[in-house]
Amino acid sequence: FDSIAIMTSGGDAPGMNPAIRGVVRAALSQGIKVYGIQRGYSGLIADDMSTLQSGSVSNIVQRGGTVLKTDRCTAFKDPAVRAAAAEILRRRGIGALVVIGGDGSLTGAHLLQQETGIPVIGIPGTIDNDIFGTEDTIGFDTAVNTALEAIDRIRDTATSHERHFLVEVMGRASGSIAINVGMAAGAEMILVPERAIDVAAISSELAASRRAGTGSSGIIVVAEGPTPGLTSRLAEQLREQGQDPRVCILGHIQRGGSPSGHDRVLATCMGAMAVRYLCAGYSDIMVGVRDGSIIDVPLDDVIRFRKGLDPSLLDMALQVHR
Ligand code: ADP
């Protein structure tokens, strides 16, 4: 390729910047020109892009969010709009597109490739770690650590006031953040979408630990689940059963902040590998991690299958935390 383009799309994640940097620096080292597309697919269909130099990605490795900005672009779900997007890339002589984003963004990339033949490579950037075919996603480690820091603080007040807190963490349909944060925070309970919630059982357990004098306070980590409002509803149901939990929804603080060392290394490696795969003629794949090594995964699989929570991790977590 003479030229490629790169974008970030969908929910932002800490580590997207080192991924951009990795792609740009690796491509330039091969003599490939890189266009940075602003605001994901919205910027692509508006032809909003400019070339990136080595200096364009200086001093961004430590910054959260994405310097290319991100967006949700409903129009890109229309095949006619994707055809027009391919035209824009061709007109500029851009031979391939690298998309950093979650499953929605990767779906868009796959469809673009299938329908127009533009080579695409996906990089999994989402705090939720809910993408099939990869053990890890850019932003997950940082989000777990950010939520953990918040919960450590909540525990101070929970202990002092002898209260139970329901702390809601992100993750959409995946309990991955909740399991990891819950274990690391020493939560008394972890509730994940992969397992049914039994309100009566939770209530009687809270009551029993209070009677035993061992559990006057505690942290219950709740994964947000696919539909909003779960934690507030759960608190209401527990109140009806005579409990008095406080609710803390961590929300968007989990998406921000400087990427952890782990995420910076992961993102840099994935960015560099994306370029290597492109140069080797790969397309319609995502860069993933298996057994700690970087691998390529067909985007078709990424989109078709749902990633489940690691059953052994769930087992071990529930053995300790209920
Ligand atoms: P994420 O990438 O974080 O999962 P979204 O699901 O919001 O975030 O997807 C980001 C963008 O990817 C969407 O705004 C849209 O432009 C594109 N996209 C999502 N799903 C599809 C789809 N089925 N077909 C084409 N494009 C899609």
Boltz pocket constraint, residues with backbone or C-beta under 6 A from the ligand:
constraints:
  - pocket:
      binder: B
      contacts: [[A, 9], [A, 10], [A, 11], [A, 41], [A, 71], [A, 72], [A, 73], [A, 74], [A, 75], [A, 76], [A, 77], [A, 78], [A, 101], [A, 102], [A, 103], [A, 104], [A, 105], [A, 106], [A, 107], [A, 108], [A, 109], [A, 111], [A, 125], [A, 126]]
      max_distance: 6.0
